Amino acid sequence: MGHQVVIFDFSVIRGLWETRVKKNKERQRKEKERLEQSALEKIKQEWNLILECRKKGIPQSKYLKNGFVNSNEKNLGTGGNTPQLKKSRALSDGVNKEQKKFIFQLSGEQWMELPDSLKEQIYLKEWHVYNTLIQTIPAYIALFQDLRVLELSKNQINHLPAEIGCLKNLKVLNVSFNNLKSVPPELGDCENLEKLDLSGNMEITELPFELSNLKQLTFVDVSANKFHSIPICVLRMSNLQWLDISSNSLKDLPEDIDRLDELQTLLLQKNKLTYLPRALVNMPKLSLLVVSGDDLVEIPTAICESTTGLKFVSLKDGPVETIICEDTEKIIESEREREQVEKEFMKAYLEDLRERGMCKFAVNSLLSWI
């Protein structure tokens, strides 16, 4: 006998969740105020100061008065200037400065292209470029052989250069919420890539087969695009643990999806799936499966009765109002913004689901996106 299916209106769940967050914040604020006024908190602060002073080598007789910290003494300032502490601080500042030296950050709509000086900083290990009007990534990116992280979300990038395949040490590539329509096959040469985020580009329909070479990938997010099926290359990513292909145009899943035997999370909501293959039961590590239930006419009983600890969430999509607008670009931008909001909400919802340890066949809810 299968597990009981609990039906909720998702808008109610969202309302309850938002209310609970507000109440929790208010409770935390009141608790903070109470603690600040309590004697216990004062004692705690004083003992923390005592411990700090001990670390700084201040004699106990100088900072204690009747068992409590003598706040009139300026011992903390004195202790803060000891040679040992100065050396410690200098080393810490030096490490932070050294780390920042390898990180490039850029944001703001005033940027329409990357600064020319960037090409001279080929020692960089991380790029963080977001919320700009930059459309292209220059070919000289091939010179950045030490690059580990390439965070390029929420820009206007419409093309990735083939030279990106030269980044052999790249571990994280995030080009979410840009204007990409395709991905260069050379990306398959980034053999150490562990995380790939292409979500929110709205127009990507396929991934090149060469991405099959990315055997270190554990996280792939291609949500909010136009995929009609799970790309073949994804099925060959043997270490994949997280796959988000929600908000696409999937009508079915491949019968050999169980090739992804390391997969733990599979997000499929907001597609057009009519059935789920029984092969899902053969995925021993799959712990969370999320689908949209409006078009589902067949759910294998084995999924409901799975003994693998699978959490199954079926979300029924409510009709989304179409915004009538003469400017197609404005419609796409509106959809993109909505996808960003929905993605953040779903992330919070799923985290909450995990924390509460929902039952195996967790929720069959009516999803009414606004």
C-alpha positions as CSV (number, residue, x, y, z in Angstrom):
1,M,0.0,0.0,0.0
2,G,1.4,3.4,-1.0
3,H,2.0,6.4,1.2
4,Q,-0.8,8.9,1.9
5,V,-0.9,11.9,-0.5
6,V,-1.3,15.2,1.3
7,I,-2.9,17.9,-0.8
8,F,-2.2,21.5,-0.2
9,D,-2.8,24.8,-2.0
10,F,0.8,25.9,-2.7
11,S,-0.2,29.6,-2.3
12,V,-1.3,28.8,1.2
13,I,2.0,27.1,1.9
14,R,3.8,30.1,0.6
15,G,1.7,32.4,2.7
16,L,2.3,30.4,5.8
17,W,6.0,30.2,5.1
18,E,6.2,34.0,4.7
19,T,4.2,34.5,7.9
20,R,6.4,32.1,9.8
21,V,9.5,33.9,8.6
22,K,8.1,37.3,9.8
23,K,7.1,35.8,13.1
24,N,10.5,34.2,13.5
25,K,12.3,37.5,12.8
26,E,10.1,39.3,15.3
27,R,10.8,36.6,17.9
28,Q,14.5,36.8,17.3
29,R,14.4,40.6,17.7
30,K,12.5,40.4,21.0
31,E,14.9,37.7,22.2
32,K,17.9,39.8,21.3
33,E,16.4,42.8,23.2
34,R,15.7,40.7,26.2
35,L,19.2,39.2,26.3
36,E,20.8,42.6,25.9
37,Q,19.0,43.7,29.1
38,S,19.6,40.6,31.1
39,A,22.3,40.1,33.7
40,L,23.2,36.7,32.2
41,E,24.1,38.4,28.9
42,K,26.2,40.9,30.7
43,I,28.1,38.2,32.5
44,K,28.6,36.4,29.3
45,Q,30.0,39.5,27.6
46,E,32.3,40.0,30.6
47,W,33.7,36.5,30.4
48,N,34.2,36.8,26.7
49,L,36.2,39.9,27.4
50,I,38.2,38.0,30.0
51,L,39.0,35.2,27.5
52,E,40.0,37.8,24.9
53,C,42.3,39.6,27.4
54,R,43.9,36.3,28.3
55,K,44.6,35.6,24.7
56,K,46.3,39.0,24.5
57,G,48.5,38.3,27.5
58,I,47.0,40.9,29.9
59,P,47.5,39.9,33.6
60,Q,44.3,38.9,35.4
61,S,44.8,41.5,38.2
62,K,44.6,44.3,35.7
63,Y,41.3,43.4,34.1
64,L,39.4,41.9,37.0
65,K,37.7,43.9,39.7
66,N,35.6,42.0,42.2
67,G,35.3,39.1,39.8
68,F,34.0,41.2,36.8
69,V,35.7,43.1,34.0
70,N,36.8,46.6,35.0
71,S,35.5,48.5,32.0
72,N,37.1,51.7,33.2
73,E,40.6,50.3,32.5
74,K,42.0,50.7,29.0
75,N,43.7,47.4,29.2
76,L,42.1,46.0,26.0
77,G,43.7,48.8,24.0
78,T,47.0,48.3,25.7
79,G,46.9,44.5,25.1
80,G,45.9,45.1,21.5
81,N,49.3,46.7,20.9
82,T,51.5,43.8,22.1
83,P,54.1,42.7,19.6
84,Q,52.6,39.3,19.3
85,L,49.1,40.6,18.5
86,K,50.6,43.1,16.0
87,K,52.4,40.3,14.3
88,S,49.2,38.2,14.3
89,R,47.1,41.0,12.8
90,A,49.7,41.8,10.2
91,L,49.8,38.2,9.1
92,S,46.0,38.0,9.0
93,D,45.8,41.2,7.0
94,G,48.5,40.0,4.7
95,V,46.6,36.7,4.0
96,N,43.4,38.6,3.3
97,K,45.1,41.0,1.0
98,E,46.9,38.2,-0.7
99,Q,43.6,36.4,-1.3
100,K,41.8,39.4,-2.6
101,K,44.6,40.0,-5.0
102,F,43.5,36.9,-6.9
103,I,39.8,37.9,-7.1
104,F,38.3,40.3,-9.7
105,Q,34.9,41.8,-9.0
106,L,32.8,44.1,-11.2
107,S,29.1,45.1,-11.0
108,G,26.9,48.0,-12.1
109,E,25.0,48.9,-15.3
110,Q,27.6,51.5,-16.1
111,W,29.9,48.6,-17.4
112,M,29.3,47.7,-21.0
113,E,32.6,45.9,-21.5
114,L,35.4,44.6,-19.3
115,P,38.2,47.0,-18.4
116,D,41.3,46.9,-20.6
117,S,43.5,46.5,-17.5
118,L,42.0,43.0,-16.9
119,K,44.0,41.3,-19.6
120,E,47.2,42.1,-17.7
121,Q,46.0,40.3,-14.5
122,I,46.3,36.7,-15.8
123,Y,47.2,35.5,-12.3
124,L,43.6,35.9,-11.2
125,K,41.8,32.8,-9.8
126,E,38.3,34.2,-9.6
127,W,36.1,36.5,-11.7
128,H,32.8,37.8,-10.2
129,V,31.0,39.9,-12.7
130,Y,27.3,40.5,-12.3
131,N,24.5,43.0,-13.0
132,T,26.3,44.7,-15.8
133,L,25.5,45.4,-19.5
134,I,28.5,43.4,-20.7
135,Q,27.6,41.3,-23.8
136,T,30.7,39.4,-24.6
137,I,33.6,37.7,-22.9
138,P,36.9,38.4,-24.7
139,A,39.0,35.7,-26.3
140,Y,42.0,36.6,-24.1
141,I,40.3,34.7,-21.2
142,A,42.4,31.8,-22.5
143,L,45.4,33.5,-20.8
144,F,43.9,33.0,-17.3
145,Q,45.2,29.5,-16.8
146,D,44.8,29.7,-13.0
147,L,41.1,30.6,-13.1
148,R,39.0,28.5,-10.7
149,V,35.7,30.4,-10.5
150,L,33.9,32.2,-13.3
151,E,30.8,33.9,-11.9
152,L,29.1,35.9,-14.6
153,S,25.4,35.9,-13.6
154,K,22.8,38.6,-14.5
155,N,24.6,40.3,-17.3
156,Q,23.8,40.6,-21.0
157,I,26.2,38.0,-22.3
158,N,25.0,36.5,-25.6
159,H,28.1,34.4,-26.5
160,L,30.8,32.4,-24.8
161,P,34.1,32.2,-26.7
162,A,35.6,28.9,-27.8
163,E,38.7,29.9,-25.8
164,I,36.9,29.1,-22.6
165,G,37.9,25.5,-23.2
166,C,41.5,26.5,-22.4
167,L,40.6,27.0,-18.7
168,K,41.8,23.5,-17.5
169,N,41.6,24.4,-13.8
170,L,38.1,25.9,-13.9
171,K,35.8,24.4,-11.3
172,V,32.8,26.8,-11.3
173,L,31.1,28.3,-14.3
174,N,27.9,30.4,-13.6
175,V,26.5,32.3,-16.6
176,S,22.9,32.2,-15.4
177,F,20.3,34.9,-16.4
178,N,22.1,36.1,-19.5
179,N,21.2,36.0,-23.1
180,L,22.9,32.8,-24.3
181,K,21.4,30.7,-27.0
182,S,24.1,28.0,-27.2
183,V,27.2,26.7,-25.4
184,P,30.5,26.2,-27.3
185,P,31.6,22.5,-27.5
186,E,35.0,23.6,-26.3
187,L,33.6,23.8,-22.8
188,G,33.9,20.1,-22.7
189,D,37.7,20.6,-22.4
190,C,37.3,22.1,-18.9
191,E,37.9,18.7,-17.5
192,N,37.9,19.8,-13.8
193,L,34.6,21.7,-13.9
194,E,32.4,20.7,-10.9
195,K,29.5,23.2,-11.1
196,L,27.7,24.5,-14.3
197,D,24.9,27.0,-14.1
198,L,23.2,28.0,-17.3
199,S,19.8,28.8,-15.8
200,G,17.6,31.7,-16.8
201,N,19.0,32.2,-20.3
202,M,15.5,31.4,-21.7
203,E,16.7,30.3,-25.2
204,I,19.2,27.4,-24.8
205,T,17.7,24.3,-26.5
206,E,20.6,21.8,-26.5
207,L,24.0,21.1,-25.1
208,P,26.9,19.9,-27.2
209,F,27.8,16.2,-26.9
210,E,31.4,17.2,-26.0
211,L,30.2,18.1,-22.5
212,S,30.1,14.4,-21.9
213,N,33.8,14.7,-21.0
214,L,32.9,16.7,-17.9
215,K,33.2,13.7,-15.5
216,Q,33.9,15.9,-12.4
217,L,30.6,17.7,-12.7
218,T,28.3,17.3,-9.6
219,F,25.9,20.2,-10.1
220,V,24.1,21.2,-13.4
221,D,21.4,23.8,-13.6
222,V,19.8,24.4,-17.0
223,S,16.4,25.6,-15.7
224,A,14.4,28.3,-17.4
225,N,15.5,27.5,-21.0
226,K,13.9,25.6,-23.9
227,F,15.1,22.0,-23.6
228,H,12.7,19.4,-25.0
229,S,14.7,16.5,-23.5
230,I,17.5,15.9,-21.1
231,P,20.7,16.3,-23.2
232,I,22.6,13.1,-24.0
233,C,25.8,14.6,-22.6
234,V,24.1,15.1,-19.2
235,L,23.3,11.4,-19.0
236,R,27.0,10.7,-19.4
237,M,28.0,12.9,-16.5
238,S,28.8,10.0,-14.1
239,N,29.3,12.0,-10.9
240,L,26.3,14.3,-11.3
241,Q,24.5,14.7,-7.9
242,W,22.2,17.7,-8.6
243,L,20.2,18.3,-11.8
244,D,17.8,21.2,-12.2
245,I,16.0,21.2,-15.6
246,S,12.8,22.8,-14.4
247,S,10.9,25.4,-16.4
248,N,11.7,23.9,-19.8
249,S,9.6,22.0,-22.4
250,L,10.3,18.4,-21.4
251,K,7.5,16.0,-22.4
252,D,9.2,12.8,-21.3
253,L,12.3,11.4,-19.5
254,P,14.8,9.0,-21.1
255,E,14.2,5.4,-20.1
256,D,17.9,5.1,-19.2
257,I,17.9,8.0,-16.8
258,D,19.1,5.5,-14.1
259,R,22.5,5.8,-15.7
260,L,22.9,8.8,-13.3
261,D,23.4,6.5,-10.4
262,E,25.0,9.3,-8.3
263,L,22.1,11.7,-8.7
264,Q,20.6,12.9,-5.4
265,T,18.3,15.7,-6.5
266,L,16.2,16.0,-9.7
267,L,14.1,19.1,-10.2
268,L,11.6,18.8,-13.1
269,Q,8.8,21.1,-12.2
270,K,7.2,23.4,-14.8
271,N,7.6,21.1,-17.7
272,K,5.0,19.1,-19.7
273,L,5.7,15.6,-18.5
274,T,2.9,13.1,-18.9
275,Y,4.5,10.1,-17.2
276,L,7.5,9.2,-15.1
277,P,9.7,6.2,-16.1
278,R,10.0,3.3,-13.7
279,A,13.8,3.6,-14.1
280,L,13.7,6.4,-11.4
281,V,13.3,3.6,-8.8
282,N,16.7,2.2,-9.9
283,M,18.5,5.3,-8.8
284,P,19.8,4.3,-5.4
285,K,20.9,7.8,-4.2
286,L,18.0,9.8,-5.5
287,S,16.5,11.5,-2.4
288,L,14.5,14.4,-3.8
289,L,12.3,14.4,-7.0
290,V,10.2,17.4,-7.9
291,V,7.7,17.4,-10.8
292,S,4.7,19.4,-12.0
293,G,1.6,17.3,-11.8
294,D,-0.9,19.0,-14.2
295,D,-0.1,16.8,-17.2
296,L,1.0,13.6,-15.3
297,V,-1.3,10.7,-16.1
298,E,1.0,8.0,-14.8
299,I,3.1,7.8,-11.7
300,P,4.7,4.4,-11.1
301,T,3.5,2.9,-7.9
302,A,7.0,1.8,-7.2
303,I,8.0,5.5,-6.8
304,C,5.4,6.0,-4.1
305,E,6.4,2.8,-2.4
306,S,10.2,3.2,-2.9
307,T,12.3,2.0,0.1
308,T,15.3,4.2,-0.9
309,G,14.2,7.2,1.1
310,L,13.0,9.1,-1.9
311,K,11.1,12.4,-1.2
312,F,8.6,12.9,-4.0
313,V,7.0,16.4,-4.5
314,S,4.4,16.9,-7.2
315,L,3.5,20.5,-7.9
316,K,0.5,21.4,-10.0
317,D,1.0,24.5,-12.0
318,G,-1.7,27.1,-11.9
319,P,-2.3,29.1,-15.1
320,V,0.2,31.9,-15.5
321,E,-1.3,35.2,-16.8
322,T,0.3,36.3,-20.0
323,I,1.5,39.9,-20.1
324,I,0.4,41.6,-23.3
325,C,3.1,43.9,-24.4
326,E,4.2,45.1,-27.9
327,D,7.8,44.9,-27.0
328,T,9.0,41.2,-27.1
329,E,12.2,42.1,-25.2
330,K,10.1,43.4,-22.3
331,I,8.1,40.2,-22.2
332,I,11.3,38.1,-22.0
333,E,12.8,40.4,-19.4
334,S,9.6,40.1,-17.3
335,E,9.7,36.3,-17.6
336,R,13.4,36.3,-16.7
337,E,12.7,38.4,-13.5
338,R,9.8,36.1,-12.6
339,E,12.0,33.0,-13.0
340,Q,14.6,34.6,-10.7
341,V,11.9,35.2,-8.0
342,E,10.4,31.7,-8.4
343,K,13.9,30.2,-8.2
344,E,14.7,31.9,-4.9
345,F,11.3,30.9,-3.5
346,M,11.7,27.2,-4.6
347,K,15.2,27.1,-3.1
348,A,13.8,28.3,0.3
349,Y,10.8,25.9,0.0
350,L,13.0,22.9,-0.7
351,E,15.4,23.8,2.1
352,D,12.4,24.0,4.4
353,L,11.2,20.7,3.1
354,R,14.5,19.0,3.9
355,E,14.7,20.6,7.4
356,R,11.3,19.3,8.3
357,G,12.1,15.8,7.0
358,M,8.9,15.4,5.0
359,C,7.6,11.9,4.4
360,K,8.6,9.8,1.4
361,F,5.7,10.9,-0.8
362,A,5.9,14.4,0.6
363,V,3.5,16.8,-1.0
364,N,1.0,16.9,-3.8
365,S,0.3,20.6,-3.9
366,L,-1.4,23.1,-6.1
367,L,1.3,25.5,-7.4
368,S,-0.1,28.9,-8.2
369,W,2.8,31.0,-9.4
370,I,2.2,34.8,-9.5
